[in-house]
Amino acid sequence: MVKISIIVPVYNTGHYLEQCLDSIINQTLEDIEIICVNDGSTDNSLSILEEYANNDDRIKIINQENKGQGFARNNGLKNANGEYILFVDSDDWIELNTCEVLYKKANVLDTDMLFFCAARYIEDEDKYDYTFKDYNYSSLGGKFWNRIFTYKDVPNIFKVAVSACLKLYNTDFLKKSDVHFPNNFFEDNFFFYSLFLKAEKLSIVENQFYNRRIRDDSTTQSGGRAFMDSIIAANQIIDVFKDNGLFEQYKNQLLRKKFNSNISRFFGIDDSLKEEYWGRA
């Protein structure tokens, strides 16, 4: 069993993929496996993956028809053998000591999920943003860093970043929870809250390990039809709380979150889709 399985879903990110893979294969913790799930890419992504795999036997390539990032991540999970799981999107990259520090900390604290910080790299402006509160957990006041907590300890649980890429997951915990990504966009929401409400040992390290690329043509920035799935995602969150018997306790916050999310996506979606979006919301 390797220490960490890193799952990288790949779809037409050939322009960024080498930077992502370089940040992974050069980790100071070498006892890792790198599971790259090629989600039917039509650019040069697969050839890049094959070139890297020929030079590093820790890389495993899984090819699938284009079924979306959630399906690709689930496919990666089915093939993971590590003690812990880490997700990295193929247009992002991680710091070189990420795995080593996280593995040591997760073992000391025996965490189900270990959260860590991220910076946003704004591609159009070629600059970094370290102030985004969802990615630095500043809204939690730093009081949960390097200590064990559960969702019950957090005053506003909707201030915690849902991104799947900003946590190190204990594989046994994932298997026991039996949670998978849904096959729609904004799939991180369902996956995060399903695990967050079950976890008995959470912690946060203040290190900024992850670099999130913000680009105009990404799914969450483009304003295209994928934005329709934000309505599905909002309803999935509500269903998670209902399934855990927590809807009444968090009802006001959940409905406020759904309203704010839908309004935000409405203003971001292409004008030609606004009427259809509002009709579904």
C-alpha positions as CSV (number, residue, x, y, z in Angstrom):
1,M,0.0,0.0,0.0
2,V,1.4,3.4,-1.0
3,K,1.0,6.3,1.3
4,I,-1.1,8.6,-0.9
5,S,-3.1,8.1,-4.1
6,I,-3.3,11.3,-6.1
7,I,-6.3,11.3,-8.5
8,V,-6.1,13.6,-11.5
9,P,-9.1,13.8,-13.8
10,V,-8.0,15.1,-17.2
11,Y,-10.1,16.6,-20.0
12,N,-8.5,18.8,-22.7
13,T,-6.0,20.5,-20.4
14,G,-2.9,19.9,-22.5
15,H,-1.8,23.5,-22.2
16,Y,-1.6,23.1,-18.4
17,L,-1.0,19.4,-17.8
18,E,2.8,19.4,-17.7
19,Q,2.9,22.0,-14.9
20,C,0.3,19.9,-12.9
21,L,2.2,16.6,-13.4
22,D,5.6,18.2,-12.7
23,S,4.3,19.4,-9.3
24,I,3.1,15.8,-8.5
25,I,6.0,13.6,-9.7
26,N,8.5,15.9,-7.9
27,Q,6.8,15.6,-4.5
28,T,9.3,15.2,-1.6
29,L,7.2,12.2,-0.5
30,E,8.0,9.7,-3.2
31,D,5.7,6.8,-2.0
32,I,2.7,7.9,-4.0
33,E,0.7,6.6,-6.9
34,I,-0.7,9.0,-9.5
35,I,-4.0,8.0,-11.1
36,C,-4.7,10.0,-14.2
37,V,-8.2,9.5,-15.6
38,N,-8.4,10.7,-19.2
39,D,-12.0,11.7,-19.6
40,G,-12.2,11.4,-23.4
41,S,-9.8,14.2,-24.2
42,T,-9.6,15.3,-27.8
43,D,-6.5,17.5,-27.5
44,N,-2.9,16.3,-26.8
45,S,-3.6,15.5,-23.1
46,L,-3.4,11.7,-23.6
47,S,0.0,11.9,-25.4
48,I,1.3,14.0,-22.5
49,L,0.1,11.5,-20.0
50,E,1.7,8.6,-21.9
51,E,5.0,10.4,-22.1
52,Y,5.1,11.0,-18.4
53,A,3.9,7.5,-17.6
54,N,6.8,6.1,-19.7
55,N,9.2,7.9,-17.5
56,D,7.5,7.3,-14.1
57,D,6.0,4.0,-13.2
58,R,4.0,5.5,-10.4
59,I,1.6,7.0,-13.0
60,K,-1.4,4.9,-14.0
61,I,-3.6,6.1,-16.9
62,I,-7.2,5.2,-17.0
63,N,-9.1,6.0,-20.3
64,Q,-12.8,6.5,-20.4
65,E,-15.4,8.1,-22.6
66,N,-16.2,11.7,-21.8
67,K,-18.5,11.3,-18.8
68,G,-17.5,14.3,-16.7
69,Q,-15.2,15.1,-13.8
70,G,-17.4,13.4,-11.1
71,F,-17.4,10.1,-13.0
72,A,-13.6,10.4,-13.6
73,R,-12.9,10.9,-9.9
74,N,-15.1,8.0,-9.0
75,N,-13.2,5.9,-11.5
76,G,-10.0,7.0,-9.9
77,L,-11.2,6.1,-6.4
78,K,-12.1,2.6,-7.6
79,N,-8.4,2.1,-8.6
80,A,-6.8,3.8,-5.6
81,N,-4.5,1.8,-3.3
82,G,-3.2,4.5,-1.0
83,E,-3.7,5.0,2.7
84,Y,-4.9,8.5,1.8
85,I,-6.5,10.1,-1.2
86,L,-5.7,13.5,-2.7
87,F,-7.5,15.1,-5.7
88,V,-5.7,17.5,-8.0
89,D,-7.4,19.1,-11.0
90,S,-5.3,18.9,-14.2
91,D,-5.1,22.7,-14.8
92,D,-3.9,23.3,-11.2
93,W,-0.7,22.4,-9.3
94,I,0.5,21.7,-5.8
95,E,3.6,22.7,-3.8
96,L,6.4,20.2,-3.8
97,N,6.1,19.3,0.0
98,T,2.4,18.9,0.0
99,C,2.2,15.2,0.3
100,E,5.0,14.9,2.9
101,V,3.6,17.5,5.3
102,L,0.0,16.4,4.9
103,Y,0.8,12.7,5.4
104,K,2.8,13.3,8.6
105,K,0.1,15.6,10.0
106,A,-2.8,13.2,9.1
107,N,-1.0,10.4,10.9
108,V,-0.3,12.4,14.0
109,L,-3.9,13.6,14.3
110,D,-5.5,10.4,12.8
111,T,-7.8,12.5,10.7
112,D,-10.7,11.5,8.5
113,M,-10.2,14.6,6.5
114,L,-7.4,17.1,6.7
115,F,-8.1,20.5,5.2
116,F,-5.4,22.8,3.8
117,C,-5.3,26.2,2.2
118,A,-5.0,27.4,-1.4
119,A,-4.1,30.4,-3.5
120,R,-6.0,31.5,-6.6
121,Y,-3.9,32.1,-9.7
122,I,-5.8,34.5,-11.9
123,E,-4.5,33.6,-15.3
124,D,-5.7,36.7,-17.3
125,E,-3.9,39.0,-14.9
126,D,-0.9,36.7,-14.1
127,K,-1.2,37.2,-10.4
128,Y,-2.0,35.3,-7.2
129,D,-4.8,36.0,-4.8
130,Y,-4.2,34.8,-1.2
131,T,-7.2,36.6,0.3
132,F,-10.1,34.4,-0.9
133,K,-11.7,33.4,2.5
134,D,-13.0,30.1,1.3
135,Y,-9.5,29.0,0.5
136,N,-7.7,30.3,3.6
137,Y,-10.4,29.5,6.2
138,S,-10.0,33.0,7.7
139,S,-13.7,33.1,8.2
140,L,-13.2,30.4,10.9
141,G,-10.7,32.6,12.7
142,G,-7.9,30.1,12.7
143,K,-9.2,28.4,15.9
144,F,-9.5,25.0,14.2
145,W,-5.9,24.8,12.9
146,N,-4.0,21.8,14.0
147,R,-6.8,20.6,16.3
148,I,-9.5,18.0,16.0
149,F,-13.1,19.1,15.4
150,T,-16.4,18.1,13.8
151,Y,-19.0,20.0,11.9
152,K,-20.8,20.5,15.2
153,D,-18.0,22.8,16.4
154,V,-18.2,25.2,13.4
155,P,-20.6,28.2,13.9
156,N,-21.2,28.5,10.1
157,I,-20.5,25.3,8.3
158,F,-21.3,27.0,5.0
159,K,-18.1,29.0,5.3
160,V,-15.9,26.0,4.8
161,A,-14.6,25.4,1.2
162,V,-16.3,22.5,-0.5
163,S,-13.6,21.9,-3.1
164,A,-12.6,18.2,-3.2
165,C,-9.0,19.3,-4.0
166,L,-8.4,21.0,-0.6
167,K,-8.6,18.0,1.6
168,L,-6.5,14.8,2.3
169,Y,-8.9,11.9,2.8
170,N,-8.4,8.8,4.9
171,T,-9.1,6.0,2.5
172,D,-10.7,3.8,5.2
173,F,-13.1,6.7,6.1
174,L,-14.1,7.1,2.4
175,K,-14.8,3.4,2.0
176,K,-16.8,3.3,5.2
177,S,-18.8,6.4,4.2
178,D,-19.5,4.9,0.8
179,V,-19.8,8.4,-0.8
180,H,-19.3,9.1,-4.5
181,F,-19.4,12.1,-6.7
182,P,-22.7,12.7,-8.5
183,N,-22.6,12.9,-12.3
184,N,-23.3,16.6,-12.7
185,F,-21.3,19.8,-12.5
186,F,-20.6,21.4,-9.2
187,E,-20.3,17.9,-7.9
188,D,-18.0,18.9,-5.0
189,N,-20.9,20.2,-3.0
190,F,-22.6,16.8,-2.5
191,F,-19.3,15.0,-2.0
192,F,-18.1,17.4,0.6
193,Y,-21.2,17.8,2.8
194,S,-21.9,14.0,2.7
195,L,-18.5,13.4,4.2
196,F,-18.3,16.5,6.4
197,L,-21.4,15.5,8.3
198,K,-20.1,12.0,8.9
199,A,-16.4,12.8,9.8
200,E,-15.4,12.4,13.5
201,K,-11.9,13.8,13.1
202,L,-11.4,16.9,11.0
203,S,-8.5,19.3,11.2
204,I,-7.0,22.2,9.2
205,V,-3.3,23.0,8.4
206,E,-2.6,26.6,7.6
207,N,-0.2,25.8,4.8
208,Q,-1.0,27.0,1.3
209,F,-0.4,23.9,-0.7
210,Y,-2.8,24.2,-3.6
211,N,-2.7,26.6,-6.5
212,R,-6.1,27.0,-8.2
213,R,-6.1,28.3,-11.7
214,I,-8.9,30.8,-12.5
215,R,-9.5,30.9,-16.2
216,D,-12.4,32.2,-18.3
217,D,-13.0,29.0,-20.2
218,S,-13.4,26.8,-17.2
219,T,-16.7,25.2,-16.4
220,T,-17.3,27.3,-13.3
221,Q,-16.4,30.5,-15.0
222,S,-17.7,30.2,-18.5
223,G,-21.4,31.0,-17.9
224,G,-22.5,28.1,-20.2
225,R,-25.1,25.4,-19.9
226,A,-23.1,23.7,-17.2
227,F,-24.4,26.5,-14.9
228,M,-27.8,24.8,-15.0
229,D,-26.4,22.1,-12.7
230,S,-25.9,24.6,-9.9
231,I,-29.6,24.2,-9.3
232,I,-29.2,20.4,-9.0
233,A,-26.2,20.9,-6.7
234,A,-28.1,23.2,-4.4
235,N,-30.9,20.6,-4.1
236,Q,-28.4,17.8,-3.5
237,I,-27.0,19.7,-0.5
238,I,-30.5,20.0,1.0
239,D,-31.0,16.2,0.4
240,V,-27.7,15.4,2.2
241,F,-28.9,17.3,5.3
242,K,-32.3,15.6,5.1
243,D,-30.7,12.2,4.9
244,N,-28.6,13.0,8.0
245,G,-31.7,14.3,9.9
246,L,-30.3,17.8,10.0
247,F,-32.6,19.7,7.7
248,E,-34.7,21.4,10.3
249,Q,-31.7,22.4,12.3
250,Y,-30.0,24.1,9.3
251,K,-33.1,24.9,7.2
252,N,-32.7,28.7,7.2
253,Q,-29.0,28.5,6.3
254,L,-29.7,25.9,3.6
255,L,-32.4,27.9,2.0
256,R,-30.4,31.1,2.2
257,K,-27.4,29.3,0.6
258,K,-29.6,27.9,-2.2
259,F,-31.1,31.4,-2.9
260,N,-27.7,33.1,-2.9
261,S,-26.2,30.4,-5.1
262,N,-29.0,30.6,-7.6
263,I,-28.9,34.4,-7.8
264,S,-25.1,34.4,-8.3
265,R,-25.2,31.8,-11.1
266,F,-28.2,33.6,-12.7
267,F,-26.2,36.8,-13.1
268,G,-23.2,34.8,-14.3
269,I,-25.0,32.6,-16.9
270,D,-25.1,33.6,-20.6
271,D,-28.0,35.9,-21.4
272,S,-29.5,33.3,-23.8
273,L,-29.9,30.9,-20.9
274,K,-31.3,33.2,-18.2
275,E,-35.0,32.5,-18.8
276,E,-34.5,28.8,-18.8
277,Y,-32.3,29.0,-15.7
278,W,-34.8,31.0,-13.7
279,G,-37.6,28.7,-14.7
280,R,-35.8,25.7,-13.3
281,A,-34.7,27.6,-10.1
